[in-house]
Amino acid sequence: MPTHHHGRDRTRRRPLHRVALACAVTALLTALPACGADRAGDDGAAADGGRSRDAAAAAHRESAEGFTLVATGDILAHDSIIQQARRDAGGKGYDFRPMLAAAEPLVSAADLAVCHMETVYGADGGPFTGYPAFQTPPHVAEAIAATGYDSCSTASNHTLDAGPDGVRRTLDALDEAGVRHVGSARSAKEDAEPVLLDAGDAKVAQLAYTYGTNGIPVPDGKPWLVDLLDPRKVVADARAARKAGADVVVVSVHWGTEWQQEPDTDQLRLAKELTASRSDGRRDIDLILGTHNHVPQAYEKVNGTWVVYGLGDQVAGVMNDPRGSMGSAARFTFAPPRREGGEWRVRKADFTPFLMASEPRFRLVDLTGEEARGSGRPQYTAALNGIREAVLARGAADDGLTMTR
């Protein structure tokens, strides 16, 4: 499948001298078998060719680049968020970019960045609504692209808030902005096609599922509108993505119990089941990213695979529980396999705590940044400590997870 980077040149982060060296080595080694065949004309040529191919493959593995993946939590446009976007646009449309600006340095620096678009979009002229049946201004798609996101999961309990038209409008707007999407679809064909994304030298597949749709039934004959969370389907889709060429399979899941900081029993059970799945000795799923709970939840290695139970909210209005304004950005650095056909593995894992401040206006605050550190605001310190406690609650620090500084 074609991939899209909405104008960002991913190759610019690869050291040019390493690329040039790899190309030179590959060209040299590729030329050697042909010269040997001209001279020998016997089994020695085949042997030389085999050794050269092995050497070329080894040189490719040596020069292969790893990649960084950044993931953030729910974008949940309450009425207050919609009004802020209107004010930020000076009354001419809706501008969500100022709200997301604090995430841009982290997101745009990643080789691959994924968001979670929890709500569906309204028509161009509105009406736009917040809770309980969301219809978000489609302008948010432009802000998502401008912040640096490559793809968004769109399977949530609000995916069917505006029926099939809401799904179509959302995906059309993301397409127009150049952002890939997964978890809802406009047709059976679209739903069946794996979403493959370029990240360094890897092909990354993103899959997305939701536990339900707030009791709104999926229309008869259109099961492809939203992908519901069924572990058998998740594993089957992961294996299909691998066959389609994915080096790394990332699963985004909308799950868990709202406002519960501890992962619930279903989350724990599904995490164990999905991370235990193997094909030919290789894991089927390389990373699990959770959303929906509205509060930051723990990161944990399960069966050797990182699971983020809940990223918390990235964008949300003020709710009864102040934790609804808190979230973490997860960053995983993947290293290429040590052998041909081997697994890409997470070499480094870290997180950044964020707060959606509401005064003097709604905007994201990087709680590890200079603004937060120098503000002296006790709510920033309390939020940072609360997010860190939640993220590390299941021993992730022992597996190497660190907080950015």
Backbone hydrogen bonds, N-H to C=O, Kabsch-Sander energy under -0.5 kcal/mol:
donor,donor_aa,acceptor,acceptor_aa,energy
8,R,5,H,-2.6
10,R,8,R,-1.1
12,R,9,D,-1.1
13,R,10,R,-1.4
14,R,11,T,-1.7
19,V,15,P,-1.9
20,A,16,L,-2.7
21,L,17,H,-2.1
22,A,18,R,-2.4
23,C,19,V,-2.4
24,A,20,A,-2.4
25,V,21,L,-2.7
26,T,22,A,-2.6
27,A,23,C,-2.7
28,L,24,A,-2.5
29,L,25,V,-2.6
30,T,26,T,-2.4
31,A,27,A,-1.6
32,L,28,L,-1.3
34,A,30,T,-0.6
35,C,31,A,-1.5
36,G,32,L,-2.2
37,A,33,P,-2.2
38,D,34,A,-1.8
39,R,35,C,-1.5
40,A,36,G,-3.0
41,G,37,A,-0.9
45,A,42,D,-1.5
46,A,42,D,-0.9
47,A,43,D,-2.3
48,D,44,G,-2.9
49,G,45,A,-3.0
50,G,46,A,-2.5
51,R,47,A,-2.5
52,S,48,D,-2.6
53,R,49,G,-2.5
54,D,50,G,-2.3
55,A,51,R,-2.7
56,A,52,S,-3.0
57,A,53,R,-2.6
58,A,54,D,-2.4
59,A,55,A,-2.7
60,H,56,A,-2.3
61,R,57,A,-2.2
62,E,58,A,-2.4
63,S,59,A,-1.8
64,A,60,H,-1.1
67,F,334,F,-1.7
69,L,332,F,-2.6
70,V,112,L,-2.4
71,A,330,A,-2.4
72,T,114,V,-1.6
74,D,312,G,-1.3
75,I,116,H,-2.1
76,L,74,D,-0.8
76,L,315,V,-2.9
77,A,75,I,-0.6
78,H,76,L,-1.5
82,I,78,H,-2.2
83,Q,79,D,-2.3
84,Q,80,S,-1.8
85,A,81,I,-2.2
86,R,82,I,-1.7
87,R,83,Q,-2.3
88,D,84,Q,-2.7
89,A,85,A,-0.9
90,G,87,R,-1.8
91,G,86,R,-2.5
92,K,89,A,-1.4
93,G,91,G,-0.7
95,D,85,A,-2.5
96,F,94,Y,-0.5
100,L,96,F,-1.3
101,A,97,R,-0.9
101,A,98,P,-0.5
103,A,100,L,-1.9
104,E,100,L,-0.6
104,E,101,A,-1.1
107,V,103,A,-2.7
108,S,104,E,-2.9
109,A,105,P,-1.0
110,A,106,L,-0.6
110,A,107,V,-1.1
111,D,68,T,-0.8
112,L,68,T,-1.7
114,V,70,V,-2.7
115,C,151,S,-2.1
116,H,73,G,-1.0
117,M,153,S,-2.3
118,E,75,I,-1.0
118,E,116,H,-1.1
119,T,75,I,-0.8
121,Y,166,G,-0.8
122,G,136,T,-2.2
126,G,123,A,-2.2
129,T,135,Q,-1.5
134,F,132,P,-0.8
135,Q,129,T,-2.5
136,T,120,V,-3.0
140,V,137,P,-1.8
141,A,138,P,-1.8
142,E,139,H,-0.7
143,A,139,H,-1.3
144,I,140,V,-2.3
145,A,141,A,-2.1
146,A,142,E,-2.5
147,T,143,A,-2.0
148,G,144,I,-0.9
148,G,145,A,-0.8
149,Y,144,I,-2.0
150,D,113,A,-2.7
151,S,113,A,-1.6
152,C,180,R,-1.7
153,S,115,C,-2.4
154,T,182,V,-2.6
155,A,182,V,-0.5
156,S,154,T,-0.7
159,T,156,S,-1.3
161,D,158,H,-1.8
163,G,160,L,-1.5
166,G,162,A,-1.2
166,G,163,G,-0.6
167,V,163,G,-1.5
168,R,164,P,-2.6
169,R,165,D,-2.8
170,T,166,G,-2.1
171,L,167,V,-2.4
172,D,168,R,-2.6
173,A,169,R,-2.2
174,L,170,T,-2.2
175,D,171,L,-2.4
176,E,172,D,-2.3
177,A,173,A,-1.8
178,G,174,L,-0.8
178,G,175,D,-1.0
179,V,174,L,-2.8
180,R,150,D,-2.7
182,V,152,C,-1.7
185,A,225,L,-1.0
191,D,187,S,-2.0
192,A,188,A,-1.7
193,E,189,K,-0.9
193,E,190,E,-0.6
195,V,206,Q,-0.5
196,L,194,P,-0.9
197,L,204,V,-3.1
199,A,202,A,-2.5
201,D,65,E,-1.1
202,A,199,A,-2.6
204,V,197,L,-3.3
204,V,202,A,-0.6
205,A,248,V,-3.0
206,Q,195,V,-1.7
207,L,250,V,-2.6
209,Y,252,S,-1.9
210,T,227,D,-1.9
211,Y,254,H,-2.0
216,I,213,T,-1.9
222,K,219,P,-2.1
225,L,222,K,-1.8
226,V,223,P,-0.8
227,D,183,G,-2.6
228,L,226,V,-0.7
229,L,210,T,-2.7
230,D,228,L,-0.8
233,K,230,D,-0.6
234,V,230,D,-2.5
235,V,231,P,-2.3
236,A,232,R,-2.2
237,D,233,K,-3.0
238,A,234,V,-2.4
239,R,235,V,-2.4
240,A,236,A,-2.1
241,A,237,D,-2.4
242,R,238,A,-2.1
243,K,239,R,-2.1
244,A,240,A,-1.6
245,G,242,R,-1.4
246,A,241,A,-2.2
247,D,203,K,-2.7
248,V,203,K,-1.9
250,V,205,A,-3.2
250,V,248,V,-0.5
251,V,287,L,-2.7
252,S,207,L,-3.3
252,S,250,V,-0.5
253,V,251,V,-0.5
253,V,289,L,-2.7
254,H,209,Y,-2.7
255,W,253,V,-0.8
255,W,291,T,-1.9
258,E,256,G,-0.5
259,W,293,N,-3.1
260,Q,257,T,-1.8
261,Q,259,W,-0.7
268,L,264,D,-2.3
269,R,265,T,-2.4
270,L,266,D,-2.9
271,A,267,Q,-2.5
272,K,268,L,-1.8
273,E,269,R,-2.4
274,L,270,L,-3.0
275,T,271,A,-2.1
276,A,272,K,-1.1
277,S,273,E,-0.6
277,S,274,L,-0.8
279,S,282,R,-2.9
282,R,279,S,-2.0
284,D,277,S,-2.0
286,D,249,V,-2.5
287,L,249,V,-1.1
288,I,306,W,-1.8
289,L,251,V,-2.8
290,G,308,V,-2.1
291,T,253,V,-2.2
297,Q,310,G,-2.7
299,Y,391,V,-2.3
300,E,307,V,-2.4
302,V,300,E,-0.6
302,V,305,T,-3.3
305,T,302,V,-2.1
306,W,286,D,-0.5
307,V,300,E,-2.8
308,V,288,I,-2.7
309,Y,298,A,-2.5
309,Y,307,V,-0.7
310,G,298,A,-0.5
311,L,290,G,-2.1
313,D,326,M,-1.4
314,Q,74,D,-2.7
315,V,74,D,-2.1
324,G,321,D,-2.2
325,S,322,P,-1.7
326,M,323,R,-1.9
327,G,354,F,-2.1
328,S,311,L,-2.7
329,A,352,T,-2.7
330,A,71,A,-2.5
330,A,328,S,-0.6
331,R,350,D,-2.8
332,F,69,L,-2.6
333,T,348,K,-3.0
334,F,67,F,-3.2
334,F,332,F,-0.7
335,A,345,R,-3.3
342,G,339,R,-2.3
344,W,247,D,-0.5
345,R,335,A,-1.9
347,R,333,T,-3.3
347,R,345,R,-0.6
348,K,333,T,-1.4
350,D,331,R,-2.4
351,F,402,T,-1.9
352,T,329,A,-2.1
354,F,327,G,-3.0
355,L,365,V,-2.0
356,M,325,S,-2.9
357,A,355,L,-1.1
357,A,363,R,-2.3
363,R,357,A,-1.8
364,L,99,M,-2.5
365,V,355,L,-2.3
367,L,353,P,-2.0
367,L,365,V,-0.8
369,G,366,D,-1.8
372,A,366,D,-0.6
373,R,369,G,-2.4
374,G,370,E,-2.6
375,S,371,E,-0.7
375,S,372,A,-0.7
376,G,372,A,-0.6
380,Y,377,R,-0.9
381,T,377,R,-1.4
382,A,378,P,-2.6
383,A,379,Q,-2.1
384,L,380,Y,-2.5
385,N,381,T,-2.4
386,G,382,A,-2.3
387,I,383,A,-2.7
388,R,384,L,-2.6
389,E,385,N,-2.2
390,A,386,G,-2.1
391,V,387,I,-2.8
392,L,388,R,-2.1
393,A,390,A,-1.1
395,G,392,L,-1.6
398,D,395,G,-1.0
399,D,395,G,-0.6
399,D,396,A,-1.0
400,G,397,A,-1.5
401,L,396,A,-2.1
402,T,349,A,-1.6
404,T,351,F,-2.5
